[in-house]
Amino acid sequence: MSTARRVPAPGWLTIGEEPQPAGSITDCVILRNAGVSLVTLEHGDIDAAAHDATGLYTRDTRHLSRLRLTLGGVEPILLDASQSGAVFSAVFTNPPMADPAGTVVPGRALVIRRRRVVRRGVAESLTISNYAPGTQRFEVRIEFDADFRDIFEVRGLQRRSPRGAADVLAGRSGVRYRYTGADGVTRRTSLRFDPPPAALAPGAAVYQLALEPRETVVIEVRVGVDGERERSPLPLVVARVQAEERAFLEGLARFQCDYEPLTHAAERALLDIAALRTRFEDTEFIAAGVPWFDTLFGRDSLLTGIFLAPFAPRLLGAALQVLARYQAREQDPASDAAPGKIPHELRWGELARAGDVPFGRYYGSVDATPLFLLAAQEYLAWTGDLAAIRELWPALAAAARWCLGELERYGGVIAYERRSAAGLENQGWKDSHDAIRWPDGRLVAPPIALVEVQAYAWAGLQAFADLAAACGQPDPGAARAASQLLVVLDERFGLPGLGFALCLERAREPVPTPASNTGHVLWAGAANRARAAAAAARAFQSDLFSGWGIRTLGAGVVGYNPLGYHTGSVWPHDNAIFLAGLRRYGFDDLALQLGTAFIEAALAFPAYRIPELYCGDPRELRLVPTPYPVASRPQAWAAASLPYVLAALLGVRPAGPRTLAITRPLLPPPLRWARLSNLRFADAAIDLAFRRGASGVAVEVEDVRGDVAVLLTDNWPATGLHARLP
């Protein structure tokens, strides 16, 4: 695979979006574990000269830009490659080849087995066996390099600060690279070879081998980053990683059903979340996605936590805590910061630290702050952990003040307009510069009041009022503002046929563009029934519903592109939100239709790994969803979407402090039964079984470990995220 390197104009950021990578990573192998990511070609090689994205990354820095295996310069033939979590294996053989002296190695004489695991860098073994009848003499060459490029450079940014040179020191069995960036931070990469090669220099380790028939040799390669390197034998490292994965899963709820691929897909989704766990200094979080967004994002963390609340509510609690820590406390136009705002993203790479990009600590998100309030109530609904809410109280109060201030600033709505020329032009979840447009293709002029943000703010302020009462600090102003916003949402955004406008241009004029945003209004519970019915029906017209999911933008809009990042693609998290909204309002047939399409799409991806997004091509054009060429994977809210869809279809929701409701459970075809075990609610664990019968889906409470009740109901419960119908 070859990708041309894109050289953007120096002023790339003024159009208001982060740079988008060129080429495709669809066929790349991606391993991720404990803050380290590895992107390789399908046979396991890293070659940034041939494919820009490949490399070993941590904290937005590419620590290895080349790791290429050849037999005397000849590429071995890949026979098979497979991946399981952070473990990769591949099998090769050799083509017929001869050295410069004419010594011939016949084809398929050698079998090369590559096995590697990502943990504190990379641990790899190359096992080479001779199956020919005679002695085979050949050269094994391992080429390597470390360019220390920032992820923004990999994505296409032309850096402004000067780039220094890396220092290289080669010894008998290892090489060390050291690079001091424009931010003053020194970054290190080390490679160690066992046994020591016949020749080792910066750039290559060379082994001269002579293998007798049936003889095998093993070469160990260890790559360390910033002083971290695995020293244990490879089987032990693999066993540790697999044990860590099992321990993570054992602490979560588990979904099983009679359709084995779906059971595996649900487990794969949770393992992707495990892979994205990150610790840096004294901060822990779930990174947004590999390789482009492998860091802390506010919106992504909150939605991922909400999605996984039935499976692992502690992840939502951790997201609230870390985002409260980085909440803005002062005005800073350069980073779009204002007191009370929840961060959009935080980065620790060289260019972010040096100020070449504004995203080191960046607050250009209009929705993360109301989502923070909404998520806090959702956490309390699932856990009953009022002590955590009390600890978060200063951050919650500051977030509510920001929401109230923005409502006053923009005449009763929350809108955005970037304050920094280097910031994001669009600041909702669809944050590419061309995402928000009129039906005739014109870009909407700021300040822009997105419809879903008003729904989040309504739910968030209402949640804050409830949390304030629970903490003994009643705040009637928040409840009044929420009531007023609900009227504004209906009167200023409501449109016949669409349900709601996409947004208000200049915070005044409704933009009647068909888009997926309306589903978020249903999810938050902010629509009256007539508006909800119109929005639901409109989403399943052919210009929005592709057959694999609901598109971000209607196909009839000028500027629609099924390959567009936010202008016609299908996003799993967006569809999961829409589905939960349909369930909330009782549109169960549509929810089942969307859920079935969602699951069929998820099962069509390799190894059931759900990517960040996929293309909006109509389903009748392809047997599987068209991949989006540079979609992140694993990606947090995409992975979390499948468990959330399953929980929403099964109708599992809190109904009170110690009451769990199961509302109108649905089983998508071809399922006959499903089981949700170790469901976490309050301080209890619950096992539930669902079976399809002649009159619907029956529910059996198999076990309850703790003092909680399970309620079967036809009405969606009025607690937590979906607190009230307007």
Protein Blocks (a to p, Z undefined) as FASTA:
>chain_A
ZZddddddfklmmnopacddehjfklpccddeehiacdddfkopacfklmmkgccdeehi
afbfbdcddeehiacddfbdcdehjaccddddddddddfkopacdehkbccddddddeei
aadddddddfbfbdcddddddddddehpafklmnopacfbdcddddddddfkbccddddd
fkopacddddddddddfbdcehiacddddddehiacdddddddeehiacfbdfklmmmmm
mmmmmmmmmmpccdddfblklmmmmmmmmmmmmmmpccehjaccddfbdcklgccdfklm
mmmmmmmmmmommlmmmmmmmmmmmpcfbdcfknopaehiacfbdcfbfklmnopacklp
ccbbfklmmmmmmmmmmmmmmnopaklmmmmmmmmmmmmmmmmmmmmmnoopacdddfbf
kbcfblcfblcfklpccfkopacddddddfklmmmmmmmmmmmmmmmmmnopacfklmmm
mmmmmmmmmmmmgcghjlpafbdchhlaccfbdcfklmmmmmnopacfklmmmmmmmmmp
mklmnolaccfbdfkbghiafkbfklopacfklmmmmmmmmmmnopamlmmmmmmmmmmm
mmmpghhiacfbdcfbdfklpmbdcddfklccddfklmmmmmmmmmmmnopacfbjklcc
dehiadddfbfbdcdehiaehjbdcdddddddfkbccdddfbdcdjddddddfbdcdehj
llbaZZ
